[in-house]
Amino acid sequence: MNQNNKKEPNNQFRGLGISIGLCIGVVYGIIFDNLSLGISLGLCFGVVFGTFINKK
């Protein structure tokens, strides 16, 4: 049970990064009329952002 609690903050940072990336990706997709590209870029940048915040 204690091991799951130690891993939880890492998942929160990744979830935060993915959610922010998706929001930015959807906005990008709406503006440039390519929603699938926006969502995929948002997911990629979200994972990178979540990992970067987690390491700091």
Secondary structure, 3 states (H helix, E strand, C coil): CHHHHHHHHHHHHHHHHHHHHHHHHHHHHHHHCCHHHHHHHHHHHHHHHHHHHHHC
